[in-house]
Amino acid sequence: MRLPLHSTRARWLTWIIAISLVAVGFIAFAYKPARPPKPEQLAGVWIGFDNDELVFTRLDLRSDFTGFCARVSPADISLHEYGVAGYRVTKWGLDQWKFSIMFTPITTNAEPIFMRGRLSGWSLHLEVGGTNGQWKRDVILYREARLDDVNQETRERIKELEKR
């Protein structure tokens, strides 16, 4: 004798199909790439060292897509005698996660440079180099205010711990 459509077997098949459709729906809609920030949200001061730790960079981005940049070697390195190289940021921009900056040297010791790279969460992962192609370095820049906050908190905690 044949079982009607509402049999146990048919119900199981219906449930399996329904669960499969729901699972496919979750998978299809679960991947949603992160939305990049608006360029004006990057305005502010970014700081960090080149990957060889020989040059410190301070990048001051303005909301009008201009700004300033200064680069210097720390005082405990002989390169420090060359002084601070200063640049005007003539234009900066963000295309999705790709970040680029155009500079004009404004101090006599500043050679023409480029910076480009990616915004990666809370930091800028950039390549900096001479426009003559003779050198390039990686640099990671962090928001100065973000570092200042955690640095102050940890400094205060250590002072408290020293009193114990």
Residue pairs with C-beta under 8 A, 6 or more apart in sequence:
3 9
3 10
36 94
36 96
36 97
36 119
37 94
37 119
39 65
39 92
39 93
39 94
40 63
42 61
42 92
42 94
42 99
42 119
43 61
43 62
43 63
44 60
44 61
44 143
44 144
44 145
45 58
45 59
45 60
45 61
45 143
45 144
45 145
46 57
46 58
46 59
46 60
46 61
46 124
46 141
46 142
46 143
46 144
47 56
47 57
47 58
47 59
47 141
47 142
47 144
47 147
48 56
48 57
48 123
48 139
48 140
48 141
48 142
49 55
49 56
49 57
49 139
49 140
50 57
50 128
50 137
50 138
50 139
51 137
51 138
51 139
51 140
52 137
54 73
54 77
54 79
55 71
55 72
55 73
55 79
55 137
55 139
56 71
56 72
56 73
56 74
57 69
57 70
57 71
57 128
57 139
57 141
58 69
58 70
58 71
58 144
59 67
59 68
59 69
59 89
59 101
59 115
59 124
59 141
60 67
60 68
60 69
60 89
61 67
61 89
61 92
62 89
65 91
65 92
65 93
66 88
66 89
66 90
66 91
66 92
67 88
67 89
67 92
68 86
68 87
68 88
68 89
69 86
69 87
69 89
69 101
69 103
69 115
70 84
70 85
70 86
70 87
71 84
71 85
71 87
71 110
72 80
72 83
72 84
72 85
73 79
73 80
73 82
74 80
82 109
83 107
83 109
84 107
84 109
85 105
85 107
85 109
85 110
85 111
86 105
86 106
86 107
86 110
87 103
87 104
87 105
87 106
87 107
87 110
87 113
88 103
88 104
88 106
89 101
89 102
89 103
90 102
90 103
90 104
91 101
91 102
92 99
92 100
92 101
92 102
93 99
93 100
94 119
97 118
97 119
97 120
98 116
98 117
98 118
99 116
99 117
99 118
99 119
99 124
99 126
100 115
100 116
101 114
101 115
101 116
102 114
103 112
103 113
103 114
103 115
105 111
105 112
105 113
111 130
111 131
111 132
112 130
112 131
112 132
113 128
113 129
113 130
113 131
114 127
114 128
114 129
114 131
115 126
115 127
115 128
115 139
116 126
116 127
117 124
117 125
117 126
117 127
118 124
118 125
118 126
119 125
122 142
122 143
122 146
123 140
123 141
123 142
124 140
124 141
124 142
125 138
125 140
126 138
126 139
126 140
126 141
127 136
127 137
127 138
127 139
128 136
128 137
128 138
128 139
129 135
129 136
129 137
130 136
